[in-house]
Amino acid sequence: MISDDERFRVFMEAAGCIPGGVPEEIRKTAAADHVPVIRRSTQDLLRVILAAKKPETVLEVGTAVGFSAVYICSCSGASVVTIENNGERIRTARKNFEKAGMSDRIRLIEGDAEQVLPGLKGPFDLIFLDAAKGQYIAYLPDVLRLLAPGGILLADNVLQEGEILDSRYAVDRRNRTIHRRIREFIRAVSVHPDLETAVLPLGDGLSVSVKKTGNRPV
């Protein structure tokens, strides 16, 4: 059965709303190799956020094959720092950066994000989390340190195909740890005094947070 995301892609292609070029080539190759990349609806929102925010610096946690980093660069003038620890995907990502002519705008750091993040210096105008979902809560202190005031934090796949909405007792025992950690992350960004956050049922769930600048509405 065709997925809603695929139906949406077909509809948008027919409407002439799907950008082509190297990013689309990377997406198609990734799909053929069963490597997940951000879903089409998430791409669309990201493109709009990039147009509105016009970030100069972007941090991505979870490079995979480099689709998101190339997409961000193709939609903005930003430079991207991205983190990945899978050797095979790192090699593919570097080839894709070169193919897109963006190697000079994308810096790929090899290693585990939980170990890499404490050594980074910000600020970043936009941070995109798309790595191990159960580690989002562990990344959060450094992510908030690195995020510029007024900066935007995006965290992808926070609904886990809707499973995050279920009671932990309805979730397979093997998935309960990630279920608990994602819920902790959603609560943390939702109640954090320095963030304004919305969780959107877009793609597989996307949380969007803005770091407050200190100015309060009258």
N, CA, C and O of each residue as an XYZ file, in Angstrom:
872
protein
N       0.849     -1.204      0.000
C       0.000      0.000      0.000
C       0.883      1.251      0.000
O       1.833      1.351      0.777
N       0.565      2.181     -0.860
C       1.370      3.392     -0.977
C       1.185      4.259      0.259
O       0.066      4.430      0.743
N       2.298      4.813      0.776
C       2.256      5.626      1.988
C       1.709      7.010      1.678
O       1.713      7.455      0.530
N       1.231      7.693      2.738
C       0.751      9.062      2.563
C       1.868      9.972      2.085
O       1.630     10.888      1.298
N       3.113      9.722      2.565
C       4.237     10.555      2.159
C       4.504     10.397      0.660
O       4.804     11.374     -0.026
N       4.395      9.164      0.155
C       4.616      8.924     -1.268
C       3.493      9.545     -2.091
O       3.748     10.110     -3.154
N       2.264      9.448     -1.617
C       1.132     10.073     -2.310
C       1.328     11.589     -2.376
O       1.061     12.225     -3.395
N       1.805     12.151     -1.254
C       2.064     13.587     -1.204
C       3.150     13.966     -2.203
O       3.035     14.977     -2.895
N       4.210     13.153     -2.278
C       5.301     13.426     -3.210
C       4.800     13.428     -4.646
O       5.143     14.319     -5.423
N       3.986     12.433     -5.005
C       3.457     12.334     -6.363
C       2.592     13.552     -6.686
O       2.680     14.126     -7.772
N       1.750     13.935     -5.714
C       0.885     15.105     -5.906
C       1.707     16.361     -6.130
O       1.426     17.134     -7.046
N       2.742     16.574     -5.280
C       3.545     17.782     -5.374
C       4.380     17.803     -6.643
O       4.598     18.867     -7.222
N       4.849     16.644     -7.082
C       5.593     16.578     -8.346
C       4.681     16.971     -9.501
O       5.083     17.706    -10.403
N       3.446     16.470     -9.461
C       2.491     16.795    -10.524
C       2.171     18.280    -10.537
O       1.894     18.852    -11.591
N       2.208     18.899     -9.374
C       1.936     20.333     -9.266
C       3.154     21.180     -9.607
O       3.075     22.408     -9.637
N       4.290     20.515     -9.865
C       5.508     21.236    -10.207
C       6.189     21.886     -9.028
O       6.927     22.857     -9.197
N       5.950     21.359     -7.815
C       6.470     21.994     -6.601
C       7.699     21.297     -6.030
O       8.181     21.684     -4.965
N       8.217     20.279     -6.713
C       9.357     19.528     -6.190
C      10.639     20.017     -6.851
O      10.777     19.903     -8.069
N      11.584     20.562     -6.078
C      12.843     21.009     -6.674
C      13.661     19.826     -7.161
O      13.599     18.741     -6.583
N      14.419     20.034     -8.211
C      15.233     18.959     -8.757
C      16.684     19.131     -8.380
O      17.004     19.556     -7.270
N      17.575     18.793     -9.324
C      18.998     18.969     -9.087
C      19.597     17.883     -8.222
O      18.997     16.830     -8.005
N      20.800     18.162     -7.729
C      21.556     17.175     -6.955
C      20.821     16.720     -5.695
O      20.825     15.522     -5.410
N      20.187     17.617     -4.921
C      19.477     17.123     -3.734
C      18.464     16.037     -4.064
O      18.361     15.046     -3.342
N      17.716     16.215     -5.148
C      16.723     15.209     -5.512
C      17.393     13.918     -5.974
O      16.870     12.833     -5.722
N      18.526     14.014     -6.636
C      19.275     12.811     -7.021
C      19.725     12.044     -5.786
O      19.625     10.818     -5.736
N      20.224     12.777     -4.785
C      20.664     12.139     -3.543
C      19.486     11.466     -2.853
O      19.609     10.342     -2.366
N      18.336     12.152     -2.809
C      17.150     11.592     -2.162
C      16.724     10.295     -2.822
O      16.418      9.319     -2.138
N      16.702     10.279     -4.157
C      16.272      9.079     -4.880
C      17.239      7.922     -4.666
O      16.816      6.778     -4.500
N      18.536      8.219     -4.668
C      19.527      7.160     -4.429
C      19.395      6.625     -3.014
O      19.470      5.415     -2.796
N      19.199      7.515     -2.052
C      19.025      7.087     -0.662
C      17.799      6.194     -0.523
O      17.843      5.182      0.176
N      16.703      6.566     -1.189
C      15.482      5.762     -1.127
C      15.720      4.372     -1.714
O      15.254      3.372     -1.167
N      16.444      4.317     -2.824
C      16.744      3.024     -3.449
C      17.620      2.156     -2.561
O      17.526      0.929     -2.599
N      18.477      2.792     -1.756
C      19.370      2.071     -0.843
C      18.763      1.887      0.550
O      19.419      1.394      1.467
N      17.504      2.289      0.687
C      16.775      2.155      1.965
C      17.443      2.931      3.101
O      17.461      2.494      4.252
N      17.991      4.093      2.745
C      18.558      4.996      3.752
C      17.535      6.104      3.994
O      17.204      6.838      3.062
N      17.028      6.245      5.218
C      16.008      7.263      5.465
C      16.569      8.680      5.389
O      17.657      8.955      5.896
N      15.822      9.568      4.756
C      16.132     10.995      4.756
C      14.859     11.716      5.195
O      13.798     11.101      5.297
N      14.963     13.014      5.453
C      13.792     13.745      5.924
C      12.666     13.657      4.889
O      12.900     13.691      3.681
N      11.472     13.547      5.391
C      10.321     13.360      4.520
C       9.975     14.646      3.781
O      10.384     15.741      4.167
N       9.209     14.479      2.709
C       8.951     15.600      1.807
C       8.289     16.776      2.525
O       8.675     17.925      2.314
N       7.295     16.497      3.373
C       6.614     17.585      4.078
C       7.570     18.303      5.023
O       7.468     19.516      5.209
N       8.507     17.550      5.625
C       9.505     18.162      6.497
C      10.470     19.021      5.687
O      10.888     20.089      6.135
N      10.817     18.552      4.498
C      11.668     19.351      3.608
C      11.014     20.694      3.302
O      11.671     21.735      3.318
N       9.719     20.657      3.025
C       9.014     21.884      2.660
C       9.032     22.888      3.809
O       9.289     24.074      3.599
N       8.758     22.411      5.026
C       8.779     23.323      6.171
C      10.189     23.842      6.414
O      10.373     25.023      6.707
N      11.183     22.971      6.294
C      12.568     23.391      6.481
C      12.938     24.472      5.478
O      13.603     25.445      5.833
N      12.518     24.314      4.242
C      12.821     25.315      3.220
C      12.214     26.670      3.574
O      12.845     27.709      3.383
N      10.981     26.651      4.093
C      10.318     27.897      4.482
C      11.024     28.531      5.679
O      11.216     29.747      5.718
N      11.410     27.703      6.660
C      12.128     28.218      7.834
C      13.452     28.844      7.409
O      13.828     29.902      7.914
N      14.153     28.204      6.494
C      15.419     28.743      6.010
C      15.210     30.081      5.302
O      16.009     31.004      5.456
N      14.141     30.176      4.536
C      13.854     31.429      3.829
C      13.522     32.548      4.815
O      13.905     33.700      4.612
N      12.806     32.196      5.886
C      12.418     33.208      6.866
C      13.567     33.594      7.788
O      13.757     34.773      8.087
N      14.325     32.613      8.236
C      15.380     32.847      9.216
C      16.678     33.349      8.587
O      17.402     34.147      9.181
N      16.960     32.866      7.369
C      18.210     33.203      6.677
C      19.428     32.945      7.583
O      20.205     33.863      7.845
N      19.596     31.718      8.054
C      20.713     31.422      8.957
C      22.056     31.503      8.239
O      22.173     31.182      7.056
N      23.049     31.933      8.977
C      24.414     31.926      8.441
C      25.140     30.653      8.846
O      25.994     30.159      8.110
N      24.799     30.118     10.022
C      25.458     28.919     10.531
C      24.414     27.899     10.963
O      23.458     28.232     11.663
N      24.606     26.655     10.539
C      23.685     25.570     10.861
C      24.482     24.394     11.408
O      25.536     24.044     10.878
N      23.970     23.789     12.474
C      24.543     22.568     13.030
C      23.543     21.447     12.812
O      22.368     21.563     13.163
N      24.026     20.365     12.230
C      23.191     19.180     12.008
C      23.791     18.016     12.782
O      24.986     17.742     12.677
N      22.962     17.335     13.558
C      23.400     16.141     14.277
C      22.767     14.940     13.583
O      21.570     14.687     13.719
N      23.587     14.207     12.840
C      23.112     13.072     12.066
C      23.159     13.358     10.576
O      22.169     13.799      9.992
N      24.313     13.106      9.957
C      24.518     13.422      8.546
C      23.854     12.424      7.618
O      23.303     12.796      6.582
N      23.911     11.129      8.001
C      23.517     10.028      7.111
C      24.307     10.163      5.805
O      25.536     10.229      5.840
N      23.626     10.206      4.654
C      24.350     10.292      3.375
C      24.484     11.738      2.897
O      24.914     11.980      1.769
N      24.121     12.695      3.747
C      24.368     14.097      3.408
C      23.222     14.824      2.747
O      23.378     15.976      2.343
N      22.066     14.176      2.626
C      20.961     14.833      1.925
C      20.561     16.143      2.592
O      20.469     17.173      1.924
N      20.324     16.116      3.897
C      19.824     17.310      4.585
C      20.815     18.464      4.505
O      20.427     19.612      4.294
N      22.105     18.149      4.676
C      23.120     19.208      4.621
C      23.149     19.857      3.241
O      23.228     21.080      3.129
N      23.086     19.038      2.189
C      23.070     19.572      0.829
C      21.786     20.363      0.588
O      21.807     21.420     -0.042
N      20.678     19.845      1.092
C      19.390     20.523      0.917
C      19.414     21.888      1.596
O      18.958     22.876      1.021
N      19.943     21.946      2.817
C      20.026     23.218      3.542
C      20.872     24.226      2.769
O      20.496     25.391      2.639
N      22.003     23.776      2.262
C      22.877     24.676      1.499
C      22.227     25.120      0.192
O      22.419     26.253     -0.248
N      21.454     24.220     -0.428
C      20.815     24.576     -1.698
C      19.673     25.562     -1.502
O      19.289     26.265     -2.437
N      19.126     25.618     -0.280
C      17.994     26.505      0.007
C      18.397     27.773      0.740
O      17.552     28.625      1.013
N      19.680     27.907      1.062
C      20.109     29.056      1.862
C      21.574     29.361      1.572
O      22.239     28.653      0.816
N      22.051     30.421      2.185
C      23.468     30.769      2.069
C      24.272     30.295      3.260
O      25.402     30.738      3.462
N      23.706     29.404      4.048
C      24.340     28.980      5.292
C      25.542     28.070      5.060
O      25.658     27.395      4.037
N      26.434     28.079      6.056
C      27.462     27.048      6.149
C      26.986     26.045      7.190
O      26.320     26.413      8.157
N      27.333     24.772      6.987
C      26.796     23.691      7.807
C      27.916     22.906      8.465
O      28.889     22.529      7.812
N      27.775     22.662      9.764
C      28.605     21.696     10.476
C      27.713     20.501     10.760
O      26.632     20.659     11.327
N      28.148     19.309     10.376
C      27.321     18.126     10.534
C      28.135     16.999     11.163
O      29.336     16.879     10.920
N      27.473     16.176     11.969
C      28.143     15.136     12.759
C      27.595     13.771     12.389
O      26.382     13.578     12.306
N      28.507     12.817     12.164
C      28.095     11.448     11.819
C      29.152     10.472     12.309
O      30.345     10.777     12.296
N      28.704      9.282     12.747
C      29.677      8.295     13.230
C      29.646      6.980     12.467
O      30.341      6.036     12.844
N      28.848      6.897     11.390
C      28.801      5.689     10.571
C      29.766      5.845      9.403
O      29.564      6.690      8.531
N      30.822      5.021      9.390
C      31.890      5.182      8.409
C      31.439      5.097      6.971
O      31.868      5.896      6.139
N      30.571      4.132      6.659
C      30.105      3.977      5.278
C      29.287      5.191      4.836
O      29.428      5.669      3.710
N      28.439      5.677      5.727
C      27.622      6.838      5.373
C      28.462      8.102      5.282
O      28.165      8.989      4.482
N      29.499      8.189      6.089
C      30.409      9.333      6.013
C      31.045      9.400      4.629
O      31.110     10.468      4.021
N      31.512      8.256      4.135
C      32.144      8.228      2.803
C      31.150      8.643      1.724
O      31.493      9.405      0.820
N      29.921      8.142      1.816
C      28.895      8.504      0.835
C      28.559      9.987      0.926
O      28.396     10.655     -0.096
N      28.456     10.502      2.151
C      28.123     11.916      2.335
C      29.190     12.811      1.720
O      28.870     13.788      1.043
N      30.447     12.482      1.952
C      31.527     13.308      1.392
C      31.455     13.329     -0.130
O      31.680     14.372     -0.743
N      31.148     12.202     -0.743
C      31.008     12.142     -2.200
C      29.836     13.016     -2.648
O      29.916     13.704     -3.665
N      28.750     12.980     -1.877
C      27.586     13.786     -2.242
C      27.860     15.276     -2.076
O      27.375     16.088     -2.865
N      28.627     15.639     -1.063
C      28.982     17.058     -0.889
C      29.807     17.541     -2.083
O      29.608     18.642     -2.594
N      30.730     16.694     -2.507
C      31.576     17.052     -3.652
C      30.741     17.137     -4.927
O      30.905     18.055     -5.731
N      29.849     16.170     -5.097
C      28.993     16.155     -6.285
C      28.137     17.409     -6.365
O      27.898     17.946     -7.447
N      27.682     17.867     -5.207
C      26.836     19.061     -5.165
C      27.646     20.345     -5.232
O      27.071     21.429     -5.329
N      28.982     20.244     -5.181
C      29.830     21.427     -5.194
C      29.758     22.223     -3.905
O      29.906     23.445     -3.908
N      29.527     21.516     -2.791
C      29.319     22.194     -1.511
C      30.311     21.766     -0.437
O      30.087     22.024      0.746
N      31.381     21.132     -0.822
C      32.368     20.681      0.158
C      32.960     21.831      0.957
O      33.370     21.651      2.103
N      33.004     23.023      0.345
C      33.580     24.179      1.038
C      32.605     24.808      2.030
O      33.006     25.617      2.867
N      31.331     24.440      1.942
C      30.327     25.012      2.847
C      29.873     24.032      3.924
O      29.169     24.416      4.858
N      30.273     22.772      3.797
C      29.836     21.749      4.744
C      31.056     21.126      5.413
O      31.929     20.576      4.742
N      31.106     21.215      6.719
C      32.167     20.593      7.507
C      31.605     19.370      8.221
O      30.738     19.491      9.087
N      32.100     18.198      7.857
C      31.621     16.955      8.454
C      32.585     16.522      9.556
O      33.775     16.326      9.309
N      32.064     16.377     10.766
C      32.863     15.916     11.901
C      32.517     14.459     12.166
O      31.354     14.115     12.378
N      33.533     13.610     12.153
C      33.322     12.190     12.391
C      33.382     11.902     13.890
O      34.307     12.330     14.579
N      32.381     11.171     14.384
C      32.391     10.797     15.789
C      30.997     10.737     16.372
O      30.014     11.078     15.714
N      30.928     10.297     17.618
C      29.676     10.220     18.347
C      29.277     11.625     18.801
O      30.068     12.329     19.429
N      28.059     12.023     18.483
C      27.626     13.392     18.768
C      27.718     13.735     20.247
O      28.045     14.868     20.599
N      27.438     12.779     21.112
C      27.470     13.058     22.542
C      28.877     13.426     23.006
O      29.047     14.137     23.997
N      29.885     12.934     22.277
C      31.272     13.268     22.600
C      31.744     14.500     21.832
O      32.591     15.247     22.323
N      31.213     14.715     20.648
C      31.637     15.836     19.807
C      31.038     17.160     20.278
O      31.735     18.174     20.316
N      29.763     17.157     20.634
C      29.068     18.402     20.958
C      29.738     19.240     22.049
O      29.815     20.460     21.904
N      30.230     18.627     23.145
C      30.842     19.462     24.191
C      32.057     20.257     23.714
O      32.402     21.281     24.304
N      32.701     19.789     22.655
C      33.888     20.483     22.156
C      33.597     21.538     21.107
O      34.516     22.225     20.661
N      32.353     21.686     20.703
C      32.009     22.671     19.678
C      31.771     24.045     20.294
O      31.366     24.177     21.449
N      32.036     25.053     19.484
C      31.752     26.427     19.876
C      30.700     26.998     18.933
O      30.756     26.791     17.721
N      29.756     27.709     19.499
C      28.709     28.314     18.702
C      28.987     29.783     18.491
O      30.144     30.203     18.527
N      27.969     30.562     18.274
C      26.587     30.087     18.225
C      26.179     29.651     16.826
O      26.806     30.020     15.833
N      25.114     28.857     16.771
C      24.513     28.440     15.509
C      23.113     29.039     15.419
O      22.376     29.087     16.404
N      22.763     29.493     14.224
C      21.456     30.109     14.019
C      20.342     29.071     13.946
O      19.191     29.354     14.276
N      20.698     27.873     13.512
C      19.718     26.795     13.402
C      20.418     25.482     13.723
O      21.530     25.235     13.257
N      19.767     24.641     14.520
C      20.297     23.315     14.839
C      19.235     22.288     14.473
O      18.070     22.419     14.847
N      19.656     21.262     13.733
C      18.747     20.223     13.256
C      19.185     18.882     13.823
O      20.270     18.390     13.513
N      18.326     18.292     14.663
C      18.606     16.976     15.234
C      17.921     15.910     14.397
O      16.700     15.916     14.238
N      18.723     14.994     13.863
C      18.174     13.896     13.060
C      19.076     12.675     13.208
O      19.493     12.064     12.224
N      19.366     12.339     14.459
C      20.267     11.223     14.752
C      19.511     10.204     15.610
O      18.307     10.016     15.438
N      20.216      9.553     16.527
C      19.589      8.568     17.407
C      18.556      9.271     18.288
O      18.910     10.106     19.120
N      17.292      8.934     18.103
C      16.217      9.669     18.782
C      16.312      9.570     20.297
O      15.991     10.521     21.011
N      16.755      8.414     20.785
C      16.865      8.228     22.221
C      17.951      9.065     22.858
O      18.025      9.152     24.083
N      18.810      9.692     22.035
C      19.890     10.517     22.563
C      19.573     12.004     22.543
O      20.370     12.811     23.021
N      18.422     12.378     21.997
C      18.091     13.797     21.912
C      18.159     14.471     23.281
O      18.675     15.581     23.407
N      17.638     13.801     24.299
C      17.612     14.396     25.632
C      19.026     14.582     26.171
O      19.291     15.530     26.910
N      19.945     13.669     25.800
C      21.338     13.800     26.229
C      22.034     14.950     25.499
O      22.913     15.603     26.063
N      21.642     15.200     24.245
C      22.249     16.279     23.469
C      21.789     17.656     23.933
O      22.487     18.646     23.715
N      20.639     17.728     24.561
C      19.965     19.007     24.771
C      20.794     20.067     25.499
O      20.802     21.213     25.049
N      21.495     19.753     26.601
C      22.261     20.827     27.268
C      23.275     21.505     26.350
O      23.386     22.731     26.348
N      24.017     20.713     25.568
C      24.991     21.314     24.655
C      24.309     22.020     23.499
O      24.775     23.065     23.043
N      23.204     21.454     23.020
C      22.464     22.087     21.926
C      21.982     23.477     22.341
O      22.082     24.428     21.566
N      21.459     23.594     23.563
C      20.992     24.895     24.039
C      22.145     25.871     24.232
O      21.994     27.071     24.003
N      23.293     25.357     24.653
C      24.486     26.208     24.789
C      24.930     26.740     23.431
O      25.367     27.886     23.323
N      24.820     25.921     22.409
C      25.314     26.270     21.079
C      24.321     27.096     20.263
O      24.708     27.762     19.303
N      23.050     27.056     20.639
C      22.019     27.748     19.867
C      22.014     29.240     20.181
O      21.965     29.642     21.344
N      22.065     30.044     19.140
C      22.070     31.503     19.311
C      20.719     31.987     19.816
O      19.698     31.364     19.524
N      20.690     33.093     20.575
C      19.407     33.705     20.923
C      18.627     34.021     19.649
O      19.165     34.596     18.703
N      17.363     33.640     19.639
C      16.573     33.796     18.427
C      16.750     32.654     17.453
O      16.083     32.603     16.420
N      17.655     31.727     17.780
C      17.916     30.583     16.915
C      16.809     29.550     16.987
O      15.996     29.552     17.912
N      16.788     28.663     15.996
C      15.731     27.664     15.866
C      16.316     26.264     16.039
O      17.333     25.925     15.433
N      15.667     25.466     16.868
C      16.021     24.068     17.070
C      14.929     23.196     16.471
O      13.761     23.306     16.845
N      15.315     22.326     15.538
C      14.396     21.364     14.932
C      14.824     19.967     15.334
O      16.008     19.635     15.272
N      13.871     19.148     15.746
C      14.163     17.750     16.082
C      13.196     16.865     15.302
O      11.981     16.959     15.475
N      13.737     16.013     14.449
C      12.921     15.204     13.551
C      12.578     13.854     14.179
O      13.271     13.362     15.069
N      11.485     13.274     13.684
C      11.060     11.910     14.047
C      10.722     11.756     15.521
O      11.035     10.729     16.123
N      10.090     12.757     16.106
C       9.814     12.677     17.543
C       8.506     11.951     17.865
O       8.190     11.748     19.038
N       7.743     11.557     16.846
C       6.510     10.819     17.118
C       6.654      9.317     16.913
O       5.758      8.555     17.278
N       7.771      8.882     16.335
C       8.047      7.445     16.182
C       6.847      6.696     15.610
O       6.344      5.745     16.209
N       6.395      7.151     14.423
C       5.256      6.535     13.739
C       4.013      6.507     14.630
O       3.198      5.590     14.526
N       3.866      7.492     15.491
C       2.704      7.597     16.368
C       2.830      6.837     17.669
O       1.988      6.983     18.555
N       3.870      6.026     17.799
C       4.017      5.192     18.991
C       4.226      6.025     20.255
O       3.875      5.596     21.354
N       4.801      7.220     20.089
C       5.096      8.059     21.249
C       3.806      8.512     21.942
O       3.828      8.911     23.107
N       2.680      8.448     21.216
C       1.396      8.844     21.789
C       0.798      7.746     22.665
O      -0.121      8.005     23.441
N       1.313      6.528     22.546
C       0.782      5.398     23.293
C       1.360      5.342     24.703
O       2.434      5.882     24.969
N       0.641      4.690     25.591
C       1.174      4.394     26.922
C       2.407      3.516     26.787
O       2.492      2.698     25.871
N       3.361      3.684     27.693
C       4.576      2.851     27.640
C       4.235      1.371     27.737
O       4.996      0.531     27.258
N       3.114      1.042     28.344
C       2.727     -0.366     28.499
C       2.165     -0.955     27.214
O       2.044     -2.173     27.076
N       1.820     -0.072     26.269
C       1.342     -0.533     24.967
C       2.483     -0.670     23.968
O       2.284     -1.133     22.845
N       3.685     -0.262     24.384
C       4.866     -0.294     23.521
C       5.664     -1.565     23.798
O       5.773     -2.000     24.944
N       6.225     -2.161     22.730
C       7.078     -3.333     22.927
C       8.154     -3.032     23.951
O       8.717     -1.937     23.970
N       8.437     -4.002     24.799
C       9.407     -3.795     25.869
C      10.743     -3.287     25.334
O      11.385     -2.452     25.972
N      11.165     -3.777     24.180
C      12.462     -3.379     23.616
C      12.483     -1.907     23.196
O      13.553     -1.317     23.050
N      11.287     -1.309     22.999
C      11.214      0.086     22.559
C      10.892      1.059     23.691
O      10.761      2.260     23.454
N      10.765      0.554     24.914
C      10.302      1.413     26.000
C      11.332      2.456     26.418
O      10.963      3.550     26.844
N      12.616      2.134     26.302
C      13.634      3.119     26.681
C      13.606      4.321     25.750
O      13.612      5.463     26.209
N      13.575      4.073     24.443
C      13.535      5.189     23.493
C      12.222      5.946     23.619
O      12.193      7.168     23.470
N      11.135      5.231     23.892
C       9.831      5.852     24.106
C       9.912      6.836     25.280
O       9.447      7.972     25.183
N      10.505      6.384     26.383
C      10.628      7.238     27.570
C      11.528      8.433     27.296
O      11.215      9.548     27.713
N      12.639      8.219     26.601
C      13.585      9.308     26.369
C      13.029     10.367     25.425
O      13.251     11.559     25.636
N      12.312      9.947     24.390
C      11.730     10.934     23.482
C      10.671     11.757     24.205
O      10.577     12.970     24.021
N       9.874     11.079     25.031
C       8.886     11.817     25.821
C       9.573     12.816     26.754
O       9.085     13.933     26.932
N      10.688     12.426     27.342
C      11.446     13.334     28.201
C      11.933     14.542     27.404
O      11.894     15.675     27.885
N      12.393     14.283     26.176
C      12.884     15.379     25.335
C      11.748     16.338     24.990
O      11.901     17.554     25.103
N      10.611     15.790     24.570
C       9.480     16.649     24.204
C       9.051     17.503     25.391
O       8.781     18.694     25.242
N       8.989     16.891     26.565
C       8.603     17.666     27.751
C       9.667     18.726     28.054
O       9.332     19.864     28.384
N      10.938     18.359     27.943
C      12.019     19.294     28.277
C      11.975     20.539     27.395
O      12.100     21.657     27.895
N      11.799     20.352     26.084
C      11.792     21.531     25.200
C      10.481     22.294     25.310
O      10.431     23.487     25.011
N       9.413     21.612     25.739
C       8.107     22.264     25.844
C       8.005     23.160     27.074
O       7.323     24.184     27.042
N       8.682     22.776     28.164
C       8.566     23.553     29.406
C       9.803     24.391     29.693
O       9.830     25.129     30.678
N      10.835     24.290     28.843
C      12.069     25.027     29.115
C      11.805     26.529     29.076
O      11.196     27.017     28.124
N      12.247     27.270     30.083
C      11.945     28.703     30.142
C      12.594     29.528     29.033
O      12.155     30.644     28.754
N      13.632     28.987     28.403
C      14.313     29.742     27.350
C      13.827     29.392     25.953
O      14.362     29.898     24.966
N      12.812     28.527     25.858
C      12.344     28.075     24.546
C      10.850     28.306     24.376
O      10.072     28.231     25.328
N      10.474     28.589     23.131
C       9.081     28.508     22.701
C       9.006     27.337     21.735
O       9.715     27.319     20.729
N       8.153     26.355     22.027
C       8.180     25.093     21.279
C       6.793     24.689     20.796
O       5.793     24.876     21.489
N       6.761     24.131     19.587
C       5.567     23.469     19.069
C       5.991     22.111     18.532
O       7.051     21.990     17.917
N       5.181     21.100     18.755
C       5.412     19.771     18.194
C       4.378     19.556     17.096
O       3.173     19.593     17.344
N       4.864     19.334     15.886
C       3.989     19.255     14.720
C       3.857     17.815     14.232
O       4.856     17.099     14.162
N       2.633     17.373     13.892
C       2.441     16.028     13.328
C       2.793     16.019     11.845
O       1.961     15.690     11.000
N       4.019     16.379     11.547
C       4.510     16.539     10.182
C       5.547     15.461      9.925
O       6.438     15.258     10.750
N       5.452     14.762      8.793
C       6.367     13.657      8.568
C       6.180     12.623      9.658
O       5.092     12.071      9.822
N       7.250     12.358     10.409
C       7.149     11.464     11.555
C       7.237     12.263     12.857
O       7.708     11.759     13.876
N       6.782     13.502     12.809
C       6.797     14.354     13.993
C       8.015     15.249     14.008
O       9.141     14.773     13.867
N       7.800     16.531     14.175
C       8.888     17.504     14.188
C       8.634     18.494     15.318
O       7.579     19.126     15.378
N       9.609     18.622     16.210
C       9.500     19.675     17.222
C      10.272     20.893     16.728
O      11.383     20.777     16.210
N       9.661     22.063     16.901
C      10.241     23.330     16.462
C      10.333     24.237     17.677
O       9.316     24.568     18.286
N      11.541     24.637     18.030
C      11.756     25.481     19.195
C      12.535     26.729     18.792
O      13.444     26.664     17.966
N      12.171     27.856     19.379
C      12.898     29.109     19.186
C      13.496     29.512     20.534
O      12.792     29.543     21.544
N      14.785     29.818     20.549
C      15.434     30.262     21.778
C      15.115     31.727     22.008
O      15.388     32.573     21.155
N      14.545     32.019     23.147
C      14.120     33.376     23.462
C      15.314     34.314     23.541
O      16.418     33.914     23.911
N      15.071     35.561     23.188
C      16.138     36.569     23.202
C      16.161     37.373     24.501
O      17.050     38.198     24.712
N      15.190     37.130     25.358
C      15.128     37.883     26.610
C      14.076     38.955     26.580
O      13.720     39.503     27.623
N      13.560     39.271     25.387
C      12.516     40.278     25.291
C      11.156     39.637     25.520
O      10.789     38.704     24.805
N      10.428     40.103     26.469
C       9.130     39.537     26.799
C       8.020     40.400     26.205
O       8.139     41.624     26.159
N       6.935     39.760     25.750
C       5.813     40.548     25.226
C       5.188     41.392     26.341
O       5.127     40.960     27.492
N       4.732     42.581     25.998
C       4.113     43.488     26.983
C       2.663     43.081     27.191
O       1.952     43.708     27.977
